[in-house]
Amino acid sequence: MNLSIVIPLLNEEESLQELHDWIVRVMTQNSYSYEVIFIDDGSTDSSWSIIERLSAENPNIKGIRFLKNFGKSQALHAGFAKAEGDVVITMDADLQDNPEEIPELYRMITTEHYDLVSGWKKKRYDSVVSKNLPSKLFNWAARQTSGVQLNDFNCGLKAYNKVVVKNIEVSGEMHRYIPVLAKNAGFGKIGEKVVLHQARKYGQTKFGMERFINGFLDLITIWFLSRFGKRPMHLFGALGVVMFLIGFVSTGVIIGVKLAKLFLFNAPTILVTDNPLFYIALTTMIIGTQLFLAGFLGEIILRTKNNEERYKVSGTVNF
């Protein structure tokens, strides 16, 4: 199979038929063998009924329905697990991603042998204040932190070699950082393509300003996991050693001052607890011990954790 098109959605009943027809037209024009996997992430409108109807009319249309809204990352995880195409395309269901971009994305994966190609919405039709400016700041921070030089991490239109989606773990809210996850997994050939961005035709966006706050928090998380996710003791242990060194040096100074006063009989004596270094030594040693314990606990959790189910599926069609 040439293509698997994975489309997570939430309450997009107005756009599904039009999106389906557009994708089918592009697939037919290019003679691709394909499957379209719609993941209904807990919609409360008639989205699932439309998916069932489309799948009955077209055997290439498949659907996964979640019991409730579990988030875009979980929807992509479910879609990636089911995808069978040599190239996997992800796109949003709101008609802002253009299916006409798919043939070129497919060519870049199959001919130029990219592992992943991310879309870049260079010209956007979103609000400048609420979307464009925060997005530019977010993307700049992501580039500086991750080392992946993409202009638009959050673009939903991406293409993957099948082996990539089968070897990365998309969880939490990490769908924004799939290129970073791919890089950390060893897939180094990551490209970018300018894609057409279209104004939303139906409904309202499902994401508010909080996605940028969550995005920055997730960026810190992925930075930590990429460097210390498999060896937490290397971070916490190193910080613990620094704290202990500060504590030992402070303790040594306190002892040295006390001994000097014992041999200098005319020198005034003070209580150890009146010396500020006593509290520095005490605090840093306590913090150092806590950091070591955090490192040990992290190592234990890492070795004993179970991969628990992150979402519940209530139904599927055409699988």
FINUVO-443718 format. One record per residue: x negated, y negated, z negated of N, C-alpha, C, CB in turn. Coordinates in steps of 0.05 Angstrom, whole numbers, plus 5000, padded with zeros to 4 digits. Glycine has a CB too. Layout:
// residues N
NODE,X,Y,Z,X,Y,Z,X,Y,Z,X,Y,Z
...
END
This chain:
// residues 319
NODE,4983,5024,5000,5000,5000,5000,4982,4975,5000,5019,5000,4976
NODE,4989,4955,5017,4973,4931,5019,4976,4913,4995,4980,4917,5044
NODE,5000,4907,4988,5005,4885,4968,5025,4893,4947,5015,4861,4983
NODE,5018,4885,4922,5038,4885,4900,5041,4856,4892,5029,4903,4876
NODE,5066,4846,4893,5071,4818,4885,5086,4819,4858,5088,4803,4907
NODE,5072,4809,4838,5082,4810,4810,5094,4783,4803,5060,4819,4790
NODE,5119,4782,4795,5133,4757,4790,5147,4757,4763,5153,4751,4813
NODE,5135,4746,4742,5150,4743,4717,5170,4720,4719,5130,4737,4694
NODE,5192,4723,4704,5213,4703,4707,5230,4701,4682,5231,4708,4731
NODE,5242,4678,4678,5261,4674,4656,5282,4655,4665,5246,4663,4630
NODE,5307,4665,4668,5330,4648,4676,5325,4633,4702,5336,4628,4653
NODE,5320,4649,4723,5316,4637,4749,5336,4647,4770,5287,4643,4759
NODE,5361,4649,4762,5382,4661,4779,5385,4646,4805,5408,4662,4764
NODE,5382,4620,4805,5386,4604,4829,5365,4609,4851,5387,4574,4822
NODE,5341,4616,4843,5319,4617,4862,5313,4645,4872,5295,4605,4850
NODE,5323,4666,4859,5314,4693,4865,5320,4702,4893,5326,4712,4845
NODE,5344,4697,4903,5351,4705,4930,5334,4691,4950,5381,4700,4935
NODE,5331,4665,4948,5315,4650,4967,5285,4659,4966,5316,4620,4961
NODE,5275,4664,4942,5247,4673,4939,5244,4700,4952,5239,4674,4910
NODE,5263,4718,4948,5262,4745,4960,5261,4743,4990,5286,4761,4950
NODE,5279,4728,5001,5281,4725,5031,5255,4714,5042,5305,4708,5039
NODE,5243,4695,5028,5219,4682,5038,5196,4702,5037,5212,4657,5020
NODE,5193,4717,5015,5172,4736,5013,5175,4758,5035,5171,4749,4985
NODE,5199,4768,5038,5204,4789,5058,5197,4780,5086,5233,4799,5057
NODE,5204,4755,5092,5197,4744,5118,5167,4743,5123,5209,4715,5121
NODE,5152,4734,5102,5123,4733,5105,5111,4762,5107,5110,4719,5080
NODE,5122,4781,5092,5112,4808,5093,5117,4820,5121,5125,4825,5071
NODE,5141,4815,5132,5148,4826,5158,5131,4814,5180,5178,4821,5164
NODE,5127,4788,5179,5111,4775,5200,5082,4785,5201,5111,4745,5195
NODE,5072,4794,5178,5044,4803,5176,5042,4833,5175,5031,4791,5152
NODE,5064,4847,5177,5065,4877,5178,5051,4889,5153,5052,4887,5203
NODE,5056,4877,5130,5044,4888,5105,5062,4910,5094,5040,4865,5085
NODE,5050,4930,5083,5065,4948,5065,5063,4935,5037,5053,4978,5065
NODE,5086,4934,5023,5086,4918,4999,5107,4928,4979,5092,4889,5006
NODE,5104,4917,4955,5125,4920,4934,5126,4893,4919,5118,4943,4914
NODE,5150,4885,4911,5154,4861,4895,5164,4870,4868,5174,4841,4909
NODE,5149,4864,4847,5157,4872,4820,5166,4848,4805,5133,4886,4805
NODE,5192,4846,4800,5204,4824,4784,5204,4834,4755,5233,4817,4793
NODE,5193,4817,4737,5194,4823,4708,5212,4803,4695,5166,4823,4695
NODE,5236,4812,4687,5255,4794,4674,5249,4793,4644,5285,4805,4678
NODE,5238,4770,4636,5228,4766,4609,5250,4756,4590,5204,4747,4609
NODE,5271,4772,4588,5292,4765,4569,5311,4744,4579,5281,4757,4544
NODE,5317,4743,4605,5336,4723,4616,5364,4726,4604,5337,4725,4646
NODE,5377,4704,4600,5405,4704,4589,5425,4697,4611,5407,4685,4566
NODE,5415,4692,4636,5434,4687,4658,5437,4712,4674,5423,4663,4676
NODE,5444,4710,4699,5449,4734,4716,5424,4743,4732,5471,4729,4735
NODE,5401,4735,4723,5376,4743,4737,5374,4773,4741,5352,4732,4723
NODE,5379,4788,4720,5375,4817,4723,5395,4830,4742,5378,4830,4695
NODE,5419,4820,4742,5440,4830,4761,5431,4825,4790,5467,4817,4756
NODE,5419,4802,4794,5409,4795,4821,5386,4814,4829,5401,4766,4823
NODE,5368,4819,4810,5346,4837,4815,5356,4865,4822,5327,4838,4791
NODE,5376,4874,4807,5388,4901,4813,5400,4902,4841,5409,4908,4792
NODE,5414,4880,4848,5426,4879,4875,5405,4879,4897,5444,4855,4878
NODE,5384,4863,4893,5363,4861,4913,5348,4888,4916,5342,4839,4905
NODE,5344,4902,4893,5330,4928,4894,5347,4949,4908,5323,4937,4866
NODE,5374,4947,4906,5391,4965,4920,5391,4961,4950,5420,4963,4909
NODE,5387,4936,4958,5387,4929,4986,5359,4934,4998,5395,4900,4990
NODE,5338,4931,4982,5311,4933,4992,5294,4950,4974,5298,4904,4995
NODE,5286,4974,4983,5272,4993,4965,5244,4983,4957,5268,5019,4979
NODE,5234,4962,4970,5209,4950,4962,5211,4932,4938,5197,4935,4986
NODE,5235,4926,4930,5239,4908,4907,5242,4926,4882,5265,4890,4911
NODE,5226,4920,4862,5227,4935,4837,5231,4915,4813,5201,4951,4833
NODE,5241,4925,4792,5246,4907,4769,5240,4920,4742,5275,4899,4769
NODE,5231,4903,4724,5227,4911,4696,5241,4891,4679,5196,4913,4689
NODE,5257,4901,4660,5273,4883,4643,5264,4885,4614,5303,4888,4646
NODE,5257,4863,4601,5250,4863,4573,5275,4859,4556,5229,4841,4566
NODE,5275,4870,4532,5298,4867,4514,5302,4838,4506,5294,4884,4489
NODE,5280,4824,4503,5281,4795,4496,5257,4781,4508,5282,4791,4465
NODE,5254,4756,4503,5232,4740,4514,5207,4746,4499,5238,4710,4513
NODE,5188,4760,4512,5162,4766,4499,5139,4749,4509,5156,4795,4504
NODE,5144,4734,4530,5123,4716,4540,5111,4725,4567,5101,4714,4520
NODE,5099,4706,4580,5089,4710,4607,5066,4731,4608,5080,4684,4620
NODE,5049,4730,4587,5026,4748,4587,5036,4777,4585,5008,4742,4563
NODE,5056,4782,4569,5066,4809,4566,5080,4818,4592,5086,4811,4543
NODE,5093,4799,4605,5106,4806,4631,5085,4813,4652,5123,4782,4641
NODE,5064,4798,4653,5042,4804,4672,5029,4831,4665,5021,4782,4672
NODE,5026,4837,4639,5014,4862,4631,5031,4886,4641,5012,4864,4600
NODE,5058,4883,4638,5076,4904,4647,5075,4907,4678,5105,4898,4638
NODE,5074,4884,4692,5072,4885,4721,5046,4897,4731,5076,4858,4732
NODE,5024,4890,4719,4998,4900,4727,4997,4931,4723,4976,4887,4711
NODE,5009,4940,4701,5009,4969,4695,5023,4985,4717,5021,4974,4668
NODE,5044,4973,4729,5060,4987,4749,5050,4982,4778,5089,4978,4747
NODE,5034,4962,4782,5026,4954,4809,5010,4976,4823,5009,4928,4808
NODE,5016,4981,4849,5003,5002,4864,4988,4991,4889,5023,5022,4873
NODE,4992,4965,4895,4979,4954,4919,4949,4951,4916,4992,4928,4925
NODE,4935,4950,4939,4906,4946,4939,4900,4917,4930,4895,4951,4966
NODE,4917,4899,4936,4915,4871,4927,4940,4864,4911,4910,4851,4951
NODE,4936,4851,4888,4958,4843,4871,4960,4813,4871,4954,4854,4842
NODE,4984,4803,4878,4989,4774,4878,5008,4768,4855,5002,4765,4906
NODE,5001,4747,4840,5020,4737,4820,5030,4710,4829,5007,4735,4792
NODE,5055,4705,4823,5067,4679,4830,5091,4674,4812,5075,4677,4860
NODE,5099,4649,4809,5122,4642,4793,5148,4645,4810,5120,4613,4782
NODE,5170,4646,4796,5196,4651,4810,5212,4626,4815,5213,4670,4793
NODE,5200,4602,4809,5215,4578,4811,5213,4564,4838,5206,4559,4790
NODE,5200,4578,4858,5197,4567,4885,5176,4545,4887,5223,4557,4896
NODE,5161,4540,4866,5139,4520,4867,5114,4532,4879,5133,4509,4839
NODE,5112,4559,4879,5090,4573,4893,5100,4581,4920,5080,4597,4876
NODE,5083,4577,4940,5091,4581,4968,5082,4609,4978,5079,4560,4986
NODE,5100,4627,4985,5093,4653,4995,5076,4653,5021,5117,4670,5000
NODE,5077,4630,5035,5061,4628,5060,5031,4629,5054,5068,4603,5075
NODE,5024,4625,5029,4995,4626,5021,4985,4655,5019,4991,4611,4995
NODE,5003,4674,5017,4995,4702,5011,4976,4714,5032,5020,4719,5009
NODE,4981,4711,5058,4963,4723,5077,4934,4714,5074,4972,4717,5105
NODE,4929,4688,5069,4902,4679,5066,4889,4689,5040,4901,4648,5067
NODE,4905,4690,5019,4895,4701,4994,4888,4731,4998,4916,4698,4971
NODE,4905,4745,5012,4900,4774,5018,4874,4777,5034,4924,4786,5033
NODE,4870,4759,5053,4846,4761,5070,4820,4756,5053,4847,4741,5093
NODE,4822,4736,5035,4798,4730,5018,4790,4753,5001,4804,4706,5001
NODE,4810,4769,4991,4804,4792,4975,4793,4815,4992,4829,4801,4959
NODE,4806,4820,5014,4799,4844,5030,4775,4839,5049,4823,4853,5046
NODE,4772,4815,5059,4751,4810,5079,4727,4797,5066,4762,4792,5101
NODE,4731,4777,5049,4709,4763,5036,4701,4777,5009,4716,4734,5031
NODE,4717,4797,5002,4710,4814,4979,4709,4799,4952,4684,4828,4984
NODE,4727,4780,4949,4729,4767,4922,4743,4787,4903,4745,4740,4924
NODE,4735,4785,4878,4749,4801,4858,4775,4787,4850,4732,4804,4833
NODE,4775,4760,4850,4798,4745,4842,4797,4718,4856,4799,4741,4811
NODE,4820,4709,4866,4822,4683,4879,4845,4668,4865,4828,4685,4910
NODE,4839,4645,4854,4859,4629,4839,4868,4606,4856,4848,4619,4812
NODE,4894,4600,4856,4905,4577,4870,4898,4551,4856,4935,4580,4873
NODE,4895,4530,4872,4890,4504,4861,4911,4485,4872,4861,4494,4869
NODE,4929,4476,4854,4949,4457,4862,4937,4429,4862,4974,4458,4843
NODE,4922,4423,4883,4907,4397,4884,4926,4374,4885,4889,4397,4909
NODE,4948,4376,4899,4969,4355,4899,4993,4366,4885,4975,4346,4928
NODE,5000,4353,4863,5022,4364,4847,5046,4345,4848,5013,4367,4818
NODE,5070,4357,4844,5094,4341,4844,5107,4341,4816,5114,4353,4864
NODE,5089,4342,4796,5099,4341,4768,5095,4313,4757,5084,4362,4750
NODE,5105,4308,4733,5102,4283,4719,5072,4278,4713,5118,4282,4693
NODE,5063,4254,4720,5034,4247,4716,5027,4248,4686,5028,4219,4728
NODE,5044,4236,4669,5038,4233,4641,5042,4259,4626,5056,4212,4629
NODE,5064,4273,4631,5069,4298,4615,5056,4323,4626,5099,4302,4614
NODE,5049,4323,4652,5038,4347,4664,5009,4343,4675,5056,4357,4685
NODE,5006,4324,4693,4981,4322,4709,4957,4314,4691,4985,4301,4730
NODE,4960,4293,4676,4937,4285,4659,4929,4305,4638,4943,4258,4646
NODE,4949,4316,4622,4941,4337,4603,4929,4361,4617,4966,4346,4587
NODE,4939,4368,4642,4929,4391,4656,4899,4386,4664,4945,4396,4681
NODE,4893,4362,4673,4865,4356,4680,4846,4359,4656,4863,4328,4692
NODE,4855,4348,4633,4839,4350,4609,4836,4379,4600,4852,4334,4586
NODE,4858,4394,4601,4857,4422,4594,4838,4438,4612,4885,4434,4596
NODE,4839,4433,4638,4822,4448,4657,4793,4440,4654,4831,4442,4686
NODE,4787,4415,4647,4760,4407,4642,4749,4422,4618,4758,4376,4638
NODE,4764,4422,4596,4755,4436,4572,4751,4466,4577,4776,4432,4549
NODE,4769,4478,4593,4767,4506,4599,4741,4512,4615,4791,4516,4615
NODE,4735,4495,4634,4710,4498,4650,4685,4496,4632,4708,4477,4672
NODE,4685,4476,4614,4662,4472,4597,4658,4495,4578,4664,4446,4582
NODE,4680,4506,4568,4679,4527,4547,4673,4554,4559,4704,4528,4532
NODE,4686,4561,4582,4685,4588,4593,4662,4592,4613,4711,4594,4606
NODE,4654,4570,4626,4634,4573,4647,4645,4581,4674,4613,4593,4639
NODE,4672,4585,4675,4685,4592,4701,4693,4566,4714,4710,4611,4696
NODE,4682,4561,4738,4686,4535,4751,4711,4534,4768,4661,4527,4767
NODE,4734,4533,4756,4760,4531,4770,4772,4504,4763,4779,4554,4763
NODE,4787,4493,4783,4800,4467,4778,4828,4470,4767,4802,4452,4804
NODE,4840,4494,4768,4867,4497,4760,4871,4525,4748,4887,4493,4784
NODE,4865,4528,4722,4867,4554,4709,4896,4563,4707,4854,4552,4681
NODE,4914,4544,4705,4942,4551,4698,4959,4556,4723,4954,4529,4682
NODE,4948,4555,4747,4964,4560,4771,4974,4589,4771,4947,4554,4797
NODE,5000,4593,4775,5011,4620,4774,5004,4636,4798,5041,4618,4771
NODE,4997,4623,4820,4991,4637,4845,4962,4646,4846,4997,4619,4870
NODE,4958,4672,4842,4931,4683,4842,4931,4710,4857,4921,4687,4813
NODE,4908,4718,4867,4905,4744,4880,4883,4759,4867,4899,4740,4911
NODE,4886,4785,4864,4867,4802,4850,4862,4828,4867,4878,4809,4822
NODE,4837,4836,4866,4832,4864,4874,4845,4882,4853,4801,4869,4876
NODE,4857,4904,4862,4871,4921,4844,4855,4930,4820,4881,4946,4859
NODE,4829,4935,4824,4812,4945,4803,4810,4924,4780,4784,4952,4813
NODE,4813,4898,4786,4812,4878,4766,4835,4880,4746,4811,4850,4778
NODE,4860,4881,4757,4883,4882,4739,4885,4907,4723,4908,4878,4755
NODE,4872,4928,4732,4872,4954,4718,4851,4955,4696,4868,4977,4737
NODE,4834,4934,4695,4812,4935,4676,4810,4910,4658,4786,4938,4690
NODE,4831,4894,4657,4832,4872,4638,4857,4875,4621,4833,4845,4653
NODE,4855,4864,4597,4877,4866,4578,4889,4838,4574,4867,4878,4551
NODE,4913,4834,4584,4926,4808,4581,4945,4809,4558,4941,4800,4608
NODE,4940,4794,4537,4956,4795,4513,4960,4767,4502,4944,4814,4491
NODE,4977,4765,4481,4982,4739,4469,4992,4719,4489,4956,4729,4456
NODE,4978,4697,4492,4984,4677,4512,4960,4673,4530,4992,4650,4498
NODE,4946,4695,4536,4921,4693,4551,4924,4693,4581,4904,4716,4544
NODE,4949,4691,4591,4953,4691,4620,4939,4667,4634,4983,4691,4627
NODE,4935,4645,4619,4921,4622,4630,4892,4628,4635,4923,4598,4610
NODE,4881,4648,4621,4853,4653,4622,4846,4680,4635,4841,4652,4594
NODE,4863,4690,4653,4856,4715,4666,4830,4713,4681,4879,4722,4685
NODE,4823,4691,4694,4796,4690,4707,4774,4693,4687,4793,4663,4721
NODE,4777,4682,4663,4756,4685,4642,4755,4714,4632,4762,4666,4618
NODE,4779,4726,4629,4779,4754,4621,4766,4772,4642,4808,4764,4617
NODE,4771,4765,4668,4758,4780,4689,4728,4777,4689,4770,4772,4717
NODE,4719,4753,4685,4690,4748,4684,4677,4763,4661,4684,4717,4681
NODE,4690,4762,4637,4680,4777,4614,4679,4807,4618,4696,4770,4589
NODE,4697,4817,4636,4699,4845,4641,4678,4854,4662,4726,4853,4651
NODE,4664,4834,4674,4643,4841,4693,4649,4835,4722,4637,4869,4691
NODE,4672,4822,4728,4680,4815,4755,4670,4786,4760,4711,4818,4759
NODE,4649,4784,4775,4635,4758,4778,4643,4742,4802,4607,4763,4779
NODE,4655,4754,4823,4661,4739,4847,4690,4728,4845,4658,4757,4872
NODE,4691,4704,4834,4717,4691,4829,4718,4666,4847,4720,4683,4799
NODE,4738,4664,4863,4741,4641,4882,4766,4625,4876,4741,4651,4910
NODE,4769,4604,4892,4791,4586,4889,4801,4577,4917,4784,4561,4871
NODE,4826,4573,4919,4838,4564,4945,4858,4542,4939,4851,4587,4960
NODE,4856,4520,4954,4877,4499,4951,4903,4509,4962,4868,4473,4966
NODE,4924,4507,4946,4950,4517,4955,4971,4495,4953,4959,4541,4937
NODE,4992,4498,4969,5014,4479,4969,5030,4481,4943,5032,4482,4993
NODE,5035,4459,4931,5053,4458,4907,5079,4444,4915,5039,4444,4883
NODE,5101,4457,4908,5127,4446,4915,5142,4437,4891,5143,4467,4931
NODE,5158,4416,4894,5174,4407,4871,5194,4428,4864,5188,4380,4879
NODE,5201,4430,4838,5220,4450,4829,5247,4444,4842,5223,4449,4798
NODE,5259,4464,4853,5284,4461,4868,5309,4465,4850,5285,4480,4891
NODE,5307,4485,4831,5330,4491,4814,5321,4491,4785,5341,4519,4822
NODE,5340,4484,4768,5336,4487,4739,5314,4469,4728,5329,4515,4733
NODE,5306,4476,4703,5286,4460,4689,5262,4478,4682,5298,4448,4663
NODE,5239,4465,4678,5215,4480,4671,5219,4493,4644,5191,4461,4670
NODE,5207,4516,4640,5209,4531,4615,5186,4525,4596,5210,4561,4621
NODE,5168,4507,4605,5144,4501,4589,5144,4472,4582,5119,4509,4603
NODE,5139,4465,4557,5137,4437,4548,5108,4430,4542,5154,4433,4523
NODE,5105,4407,4528,5078,4397,4521,5063,4416,4503,5080,4370,4509
NODE,5079,4433,4487,5066,4451,4468,5048,4471,4482,5086,4465,4452
NODE,5052,4476,4508,5035,4496,4522,5007,4486,4523,5046,4501,4550
NODE,5002,4460,4524,4974,4450,4525,4961,4453,4498,4974,4421,4533
NODE,4976,4448,4476,4965,4453,4449,4958,4483,4446,4985,4444,4427
NODE,4978,4500,4454,4973,4529,4452,4950,4537,4470,4998,4544,4460
NODE,4948,4523,4493,4926,4530,4511,4899,4524,4500,4929,4514,4537
NODE,4896,4502,4486,4870,4495,4474,4864,4515,4451,4870,4466,4463
NODE,4884,4522,4435,4879,4542,4414,4871,4569,4426,4904,4545,4397
NODE,4884,4577,4448,4877,4602,4461,4849,4600,4473,4897,4609,4483
NODE,4841,4577,4481,4814,4573,4492,4793,4579,4471,4811,4545,4503
NODE,4798,4569,4447,4780,4574,4425,4779,4604,4419,4788,4558,4399
NODE,4803,4617,4419,4805,4645,4414,4789,4661,4434,4834,4655,4414
NODE,4792,4655,4460,4779,4670,4481,4749,4665,4481,4790,4664,4508
NODE,4740,4641,4473,4712,4636,4469,4700,4654,4448,4706,4606,4462
NODE,4714,4656,4425,4705,4673,4404,4705,4702,4412,4722,4669,4379
NODE,4727,4711,4424,4729,4739,4432,4708,4747,4453,4756,4746,4442
NODE,4702,4729,4471,4683,4735,4492,4655,4738,4482,4684,4714,4514
NODE,4649,4724,4460,4622,4725,4449,4619,4744,4425,4613,4698,4441
NODE,4640,4745,4409,4637,4761,4384,4660,4780,4379,4636,4742,4361
NODE,4677,4784,4400,4700,4802,4396,4692,4831,4390,4717,4802,4421
NODE,4669,4840,4401,4660,4867,4396,4639,4868,4373,4648,4878,4421
NODE,4630,4845,4363,4610,4845,4342,4614,4821,4324,4581,4844,4355
NODE,4637,4821,4309,4643,4798,4292,4622,4793,4270,4670,4802,4279
NODE,4608,4814,4261,4587,4811,4241,4565,4793,4250,4576,4838,4232
NODE,4560,4792,4277,4538,4775,4287,4544,4745,4282,4534,4779,4317
NODE,4569,4737,4282,4576,4710,4276,4579,4705,4246,4603,4702,4289
NODE,4596,4721,4233,4601,4716,4205,4576,4723,4188,4624,4733,4195
NODE,4561,4743,4196,4537,4750,4182,4516,4728,4184,4525,4776,4192
NODE,4513,4717,4208,4493,4695,4212,4501,4671,4195,4492,4687,4242
NODE,4527,4664,4195,4535,4641,4179,4531,4647,4149,4565,4635,4184
NODE,4536,4672,4141,4532,4680,4113,4503,4678,4105,4542,4709,4109
NODE,4485,4686,4123,4456,4683,4117,4448,4654,4113,4439,4696,4140
NODE,4459,4636,4130,4453,4608,4128,4463,4597,4100,4467,4592,4150
NODE,4487,4605,4092,4497,4596,4066,4480,4607,4044,4526,4606,4063
NODE,4472,4633,4045,4455,4644,4025,4428,4630,4023,4451,4674,4030
NODE,4417,4623,4046,4391,4610,4046,4393,4583,4032,4380,4606,4075
NODE,4415,4568,4038,4419,4542,4025,4421,4547,3994,4444,4528,4036
NODE,4436,4568,3987,4440,4574,3958,4414,4582,3945,4460,4596,3955
NODE,4398,4598,3958,4373,4607,3946,4353,4584,3943,4360,4630,3962
NODE,4352,4567,3963,4334,4544,3962,4343,4525,3939,4333,4528,3989
NODE,4369,4520,3937,4379,4503,3916,4373,4515,3889,4409,4498,3919
NODE,4377,4541,3886,4371,4555,3861,4341,4553,3854,4379,4585,3862
NODE,4324,4556,3875,4295,4554,3870,4287,4527,3861,4280,4561,3896
NODE,4299,4506,3872,4293,4479,3863,4302,4474,3834,4307,4458,3882
NODE,4325,4485,3827,4335,4482,3800,4316,4496,3780,4364,4494,3797
NODE,4308,4520,3787,4289,4535,3769,4262,4520,3768,4285,4564,3780
NODE,4253,4510,3791,4227,4496,3791,4228,4471,3773,4220,4488,3819
NODE,4250,4456,3775,4253,4432,3758,4254,4439,3729,4278,4416,3766
NODE,4268,4461,3722,4270,4469,3694,4244,4478,3683,4291,4492,3692
NODE,4228,4493,3699,4202,4502,3689,4183,4478,3686,4190,4522,3709
NODE,4184,4459,3705,4167,4436,3702,4172,4420,3676,4170,4417,3727
NODE,4197,4418,3669,4204,4404,3644,4195,4419,3619,4235,4399,3643
NODE,4194,4446,3621,4184,4461,3598,4155,4456,3593,4189,4491,3603
NODE,4139,4452,3614,4110,4448,3611,4102,4419,3608,4095,4460,3634
NODE,4121,4401,3615,4116,4372,3611,4132,4364,3587,4124,4355,3637
NODE,4119,4365,3563,4134,4363,3538,4147,4335,3535,4116,4368,3515
NODE,4136,4315,3548,4148,4289,3545,4171,4283,3564,4126,4268,3549
NODE,4176,4303,3583,4196,4298,3603,4224,4303,3591,4192,4317,3627
NODE,4244,4286,3597,4271,4291,3587,4283,4316,3600,4289,4266,3592
NODE,4299,4330,3585,4312,4354,3595,4341,4349,3600,4308,4378,3575
NODE,4352,4362,3621,4380,4360,3627,4391,4388,3629,4386,4343,3652
NODE,4417,4391,3625,4430,4417,3628,4430,4424,3658,4459,4416,3617
NODE,4429,4450,3664,4430,4460,3691,4456,4451,3704,4427,4491,3693
NODE,4477,4451,3689,4503,4444,3701,4506,4415,3706,4525,4453,3682
NODE,4487,4399,3697,4487,4370,3703,4472,4364,3729,4475,4354,3680
NODE,4459,4385,3740,4444,4381,3765,4463,4387,3789,4420,4400,3766
NODE,4466,4368,3807,4484,4372,3830,4477,4396,3847,4484,4347,3848
NODE,4451,4403,3847,4443,4427,3863,4455,4453,3852,4412,4429,3863
NODE,4462,4453,3827,4474,4477,3815,4501,4483,3829,4479,4473,3785
NODE,4516,4462,3835,4543,4466,3848,4539,4473,3877,4560,4441,3844
NODE,4519,4461,3890,4513,4468,3918,4506,4497,3920,4490,4450,3929
NODE,4488,4507,3902,4479,4535,3902,4503,4553,3897,4457,4540,3882
NODE,4519,4547,3878,4542,4564,3871,4562,4565,3894,4556,4553,3846
NODE,4568,4542,3906,4588,4541,3928,4578,4556,3952,4595,4512,3935
NODE,4553,4551,3960,4543,4564,3985,4541,4594,3981,4516,4552,3992
NODE,4534,4604,3958,4532,4633,3954,4560,4646,3955,4518,4639,3927
NODE,4579,4632,3944,4607,4643,3945,4616,4643,3974,4626,4626,3928
NODE,4612,4621,3989,4619,4621,4017,4605,4642,4033,4614,4593,4029
NODE,4578,4645,4027,4563,4665,4041,4574,4693,4037,4534,4664,4032
NODE,4582,4699,4012,4593,4725,4006,4620,4729,4021,4598,4728,3976
NODE,4636,4709,4022,4662,4710,4036,4657,4715,4066,4678,4685,4032
NODE,4638,4701,4078,4632,4705,4106,4623,4733,4112,4611,4684,4116
NODE,4605,4744,4095,4597,4772,4098,4621,4791,4097,4576,4780,4077
NODE,4639,4786,4078,4662,4803,4076,4680,4801,4100,4678,4796,4050
NODE,4683,4776,4111,4699,4772,4135,4687,4788,4158,4700,4742,4143
NODE,4660,4788,4160,4646,4803,4181,4651,4833,4178,4617,4797,4181
NODE,4648,4843,4154,4653,4872,4149,4681,4880,4156,4646,4879,4120
NODE,4700,4863,4146,4729,4869,4152,4734,4869,4182,4747,4849,4138
NODE,4722,4849,4196,4726,4848,4225,4715,4873,4239,4712,4824,4236
NODE,4692,4883,4230,4681,4907,4242,4698,4932,4236,4652,4912,4230
NODE,4709,4933,4211,4726,4956,4204,4752,4955,4221,4733,4955,4174
NODE,4764,4932,4223,4789,4929,4238,4784,4936,4267,4801,4901,4236
NODE,4762,4927,4278,4756,4933,4306,4753,4962,4312,4730,4919,4314
NODE,4743,4977,4292,4739,5006,4296,4763,5023,4290,4716,5015,4280
NODE,4782,5012,4276,4805,5028,4268,4832,5018,4280,4807,5028,4238
NODE,4831,4997,4296,4856,4986,4306,4870,5005,4325,4852,4959,4319
NODE,4896,5004,4326,4912,5019,4345,4924,4999,4365,4934,5036,4331
NODE,4925,5008,4390,4938,4991,4411,4968,4993,4409,4927,4999,4439
NODE,4980,4976,4393,5009,4978,4389,5024,4967,4413,5017,4964,4363
NODE,5048,4976,4417,5065,4966,4439,5072,4937,4434,5090,4983,4442
NODE,5068,4920,4454,5071,4891,4451,5098,4881,4462,5049,4877,4464
NODE,5113,4898,4475,5139,4890,4486,5157,4914,4489,5136,4875,4512
NODE,5183,4910,4491,5202,4931,4494,5217,4928,4520,5222,4931,4471
NODE,5217,4950,4535,5230,4949,4562,5258,4962,4558,5213,4965,4583
NODE,5278,4948,4568,5305,4959,4566,5315,4973,4592,5325,4936,4559
NODE,5301,4968,4614,5309,4981,4639,5290,4975,4661,5337,4973,4647
NODE,5290,4993,4682,5274,4989,4705,5291,4997,4730,5247,5005,4704
NODE,5282,4987,4753,5296,4996,4778,5274,5002,4799,5316,4975,4788
NODE,5279,5023,4814,5262,5031,4837,5234,5041,4829,5259,5008,4856
NODE,5230,5048,4803,5205,5060,4795,5209,5090,4793,5194,5048,4769
END
